[in-house]
């Protein structure tokens, strides 16, 4: 699986990159269909404290999953995005299982 990380305007610390890799690796354990992903870490120029944004797009055959979150720390934003993606994956699995069950009954 190939993960592309973009961080325009700054270079993230190695510790942050390892944290991100670990979180995305856990997602591949939940959904084995993930082909790759794109991560964008961005610092917003604003007066509010929550100026760090994380956007993750996962490439899955049929549908891509996308989630975005903003927080005061990148680690918090990443954790929020991963939580959203886990919900999307579980909904996708439920929907997929429902479709398979529907077609088996016919």
N, C-alpha and C positions, 0 to 999 in steps of 0.2 A: 504494500500500500504506500502510495506517495502522498505526502502532505506538504503543501506549499505554504510557507509562512511569510506574510508581508507585514512590514512595520514601517510605513513611510515616515521619515523625519527623525527616527531614532533607531538604535539597535538594542534589542532586548537582551537582558542578562541570560547567561547560560542556565541559571537556576529556574528562571521563568520558562525557558524552552523545554527543559526536562519535565517541569510540572505539566506543561501543555501536552507533551508527548505521552506522558503517563495517563492523563485523562482521556485522550483520544484512543489510546490502546485499549482502555477498558471498554470503550464504545464498540470496538471491533469484536470484543468478546461477547457482547450482547447481540450484535448483528453482524454475521459473517459475510454479508453481501456487500459491505462497504469496499469500494474500489480505491478511493482516494479522498482527498479533502483539500480545502483552501481555508486558511486562517488569516484574518486581517486584524492586527492590533493597532489601534489608532489613539493618539492623544488629541483630544478636542481642545481648541482654543476658546475656552469659556471661563467665566468667573466662578462657576459652581465647582464644588469639590469633586463631584462625580464626573470627571472628564476623561476617563479611560474606557474605551469601547472595544469590545471583542465581537467579531463576526466569524462564524464557522459555517462552511458549506460542505456537506458530505455528499460524495458522488455514489449513488446507489442505482443499479439498473432499474429503469422505469421511472423513478422519482429521485430528485435531489432534495436533501433536507437542509434547511437554512435557519439559523437562529442568531440573534444579536442581543447583546446586553451591555449596559453602561453601569460602571461602579467607580468607587474611589481607588480601588486597586485592581490591577490586571488579574490577579489570582481570583478575586471575587467575581469579576466579570466572566472569566473563563468557567468557573464553577457554575454560575447561573446559566450560561449557554449550554454546558454539558447536561445540566438538569433538564432544560427545555428539549434538547435533542433526544434524551432518554425517553421523555414523554412521547415525542413524535415517533420514535422507533417502536414503542409499545403499541401506540395507536395503529401504526402501519402493520405490525404483526397481527393485531386483533382483526383488522379489516381484511388482511390477506387470508387469515384462518377462516373467517366468516365466508369469504368468497369460495374457498376450497370446499368447505362444508356444504354450501349451497349447491355447488356443482356435483358433489358426490351423491346428494339426495335425488337428483334428477335423473 
